[in-house]
């Protein structure tokens, strides 16, 4: 007998609702509904359309909810909305790319040193973090905090719309930079120091906890029962990492999509001088595990390049861009994907050219050369981050698992194997949805543990293997890249 759950998976550019089935120990996904997630500009602000997300989820749930026994929602992290005492939205969710956090890292430096902040929160310094968004709000629009009754991260807000329950899921809290992973709770003195009222925070739940059930109104509207909603790894990367198909106790992963999240999984927080110097983040994972990682800008850069060419009359499919890059022999000029220049939307091929030319390098002009330049730069940055993680942990990671939508980019997979010198295993592409489903099935007692659920993923998906080739050539390229970028040494 198969058992079905509803998986709601919201990414930075699109969202999907799946029916996930467990049958004879194997997991499968059936897509029910897909819709775009497009930020909207109002005045000078960039927002998520939370109402469109809510409507899209309802359509997906209506399409498969009659055959399901529970629902789980995951999405991107950091961004939030505020609700007033009547239950209405008083502050819609800005996107993490909104410009209101420009300069907030420097403002935070006036309140607390970066080293102390790191030792208390264990996170890297990135202006998309909730802490900097909260600081911006407290400094520029404090009345918004004064009139609010509660704060809900985006996935939690969608749970609230469906169930009426207000909670904060642990993996979301863990990436806010207001959470202390050593003390396993909110850092209230830190939040007070920036003028953020702790009364807005909601009770914390763990992946696998039952949050509530669909309200009677929602269930009648969708013609489904009052299905329970289960907290999953609501931070989408937490769900993706849960589904990494490895039985080994130590592995590296790259959750590849708009962002590339490069990391490993450890048993508890690792906060020391090495992790601090290299900006490694300790983020919460499923099963009381810590995801030690670093964010790399990822395929956002390629997405923006594709949009740039499309606006100029050349609509390339990603498969065509990979083909053109495979035919290219570009190797002469690479860039740091995490340079601030590439953070916000813009004419990405022109920005890449500007970056390289300002450093005396030749810039790629042909489409294939630009794409190969992007992919090589990403693969080199992946190796550097993995070296930082190994340096902090004190041991080597034998293989790299690439999961998520970017795992279908065969050229990037091969370049990652070549440059890291490690075997790469690509897949599943739907790791986030599978991880979401796994937690629901664990909560439903269908799996006894995360390891048992991972074994089911291994039996359910096909993985592609990429082995490193021509080590001397790629080592030389990487060391030249690292020297040119002036990255902090890891020896």
Buried (B, 14 or more C-beta within 10 A) or exposed (E): EEBBBBBBBBBBBBBBBBBBBBEEEEBBBEBBBEBEBEBEEEEEBBBBBBEBBBEBBBBBBBBBBEBBBBBBBBBBBBBBBBBEEEEEBBBBBBBBBBBBBBEBBEBBEEEBEEEEBBBBBBBBBBBBBBBBBBBBBBBEEEEEBEEBBBBBBBBBBBBBBBBBBBBBBBBBBBBBBBBBBBEEEBBEEBBEEBBBBEEBBBEBBBBBBBBBBBBEEBBEEBEBEBBBBBBBBBBBBBBBBBBBBBEEEBBBBBBBBBBBBBBBBBEEBBBEEBBBBBBBBBBBBBBEBBBBBBBBBBBBBBBBBBBBBEEEEEEBEBEBBBBBBBEBEBEEBBBBBBEEBBBEBEBBBEBBBEBBEEEEBEBBEEBBBBBBBBBBBBBBBBBBBBBBBBBBBEEEBEBBBBBBBBBBBBBBBBBBBBBBEBBBBBBBBBBBBBBBBBBBBBBBEBBEEBEBBBBBBEEBBEBBEBEBEEEEEBBEBBEEBBEBBEBEEBE
